[in-house]
Amino acid sequence: MNLEITQENLYLILPGKVSRVAQIYAHEHHVTIIEAMRRFYRSETYKLLADESTKYWHYGPVALYQEFADELEQKGSKL
């Protein structure tokens, strides 16, 4: 059994990571989970997460949320 994460199989772990980040965001910003997911999917943080070479998939949901929050703070928006 091959347990290596590659760009071809990364999609298998993304939904769980996105879901948890969106839950945290929705709770913190009082938006729906759907809106939180939309905002995260449009973010640079998600683009980095979806690129296996960045190794963002190693991050847990809190670390990913912090990256996302830092991105939003830099942009001065909520996406």
C-alpha positions as CSV (number, residue, x, y, z in Angstrom):
1,M,0.0,0.0,0.0
2,N,1.4,3.4,-1.0
3,L,0.8,6.0,1.7
4,E,2.6,8.8,-0.1
5,I,0.7,12.1,-0.6
6,T,1.0,13.3,-4.2
7,Q,-0.7,16.0,-6.3
8,E,-2.8,13.2,-7.8
9,N,-4.2,12.0,-4.5
10,L,-4.1,15.2,-2.4
11,Y,-7.8,15.8,-3.3
12,L,-8.7,13.0,-0.9
13,I,-7.7,14.9,2.2
14,L,-8.7,18.4,1.2
15,P,-12.4,18.2,2.1
16,G,-11.7,17.4,5.7
17,K,-9.2,20.3,6.0
18,V,-11.5,22.8,4.3
19,S,-14.5,21.7,6.3
20,R,-12.7,22.3,9.6
21,V,-11.2,25.7,8.6
22,A,-14.6,26.8,7.4
23,Q,-16.3,25.7,10.7
24,I,-13.8,27.9,12.6
25,Y,-14.2,30.8,10.3
26,A,-18.0,30.6,10.3
27,H,-18.0,30.5,14.1
28,E,-15.6,33.4,14.5
29,H,-17.2,35.7,11.8
30,H,-20.9,34.7,12.3
31,V,-21.4,33.6,8.7
32,T,-22.9,30.4,7.3
33,I,-20.7,27.4,6.8
34,I,-21.4,27.7,3.0
35,E,-20.2,31.3,3.0
36,A,-17.2,30.4,5.0
37,M,-16.3,27.7,2.5
38,R,-16.8,30.0,-0.4
39,R,-14.4,32.5,1.2
40,F,-11.8,29.9,1.9
41,Y,-12.0,28.3,-1.5
42,R,-11.3,31.8,-3.1
43,S,-8.3,32.4,-0.8
44,E,-4.6,32.2,-1.5
45,T,-4.3,29.9,1.5
46,Y,-6.5,27.3,-0.2
47,K,-4.4,27.6,-3.4
48,L,-1.4,26.8,-1.3
49,L,-3.2,24.0,0.4
50,A,-4.2,22.5,-2.9
51,D,-0.6,22.5,-4.2
52,E,1.2,19.4,-2.8
53,S,4.6,21.0,-3.2
54,T,3.9,23.6,-0.5
55,K,3.2,20.9,2.1
56,Y,0.3,22.9,3.6
57,W,-1.5,19.6,3.8
58,H,0.7,18.9,6.8
59,Y,-1.0,21.7,8.7
60,G,-3.8,21.1,11.1
61,P,-7.0,23.1,10.9
62,V,-6.0,25.7,13.5
63,A,-2.7,26.4,11.7
64,L,-4.5,26.6,8.3
65,Y,-7.1,29.0,9.8
66,Q,-4.4,31.2,11.2
67,E,-2.8,31.4,7.7
68,F,-6.2,32.3,6.3
69,A,-6.8,34.9,9.0
70,D,-3.3,36.4,8.4
71,E,-4.1,36.5,4.7
72,L,-7.4,38.3,5.3
73,E,-5.7,40.8,7.7
74,Q,-3.0,41.6,5.1
75,K,-5.7,42.2,2.4
76,G,-7.9,44.1,4.9
77,S,-11.0,42.2,4.0
78,K,-13.1,39.1,4.6
79,L,-12.9,38.0,0.9
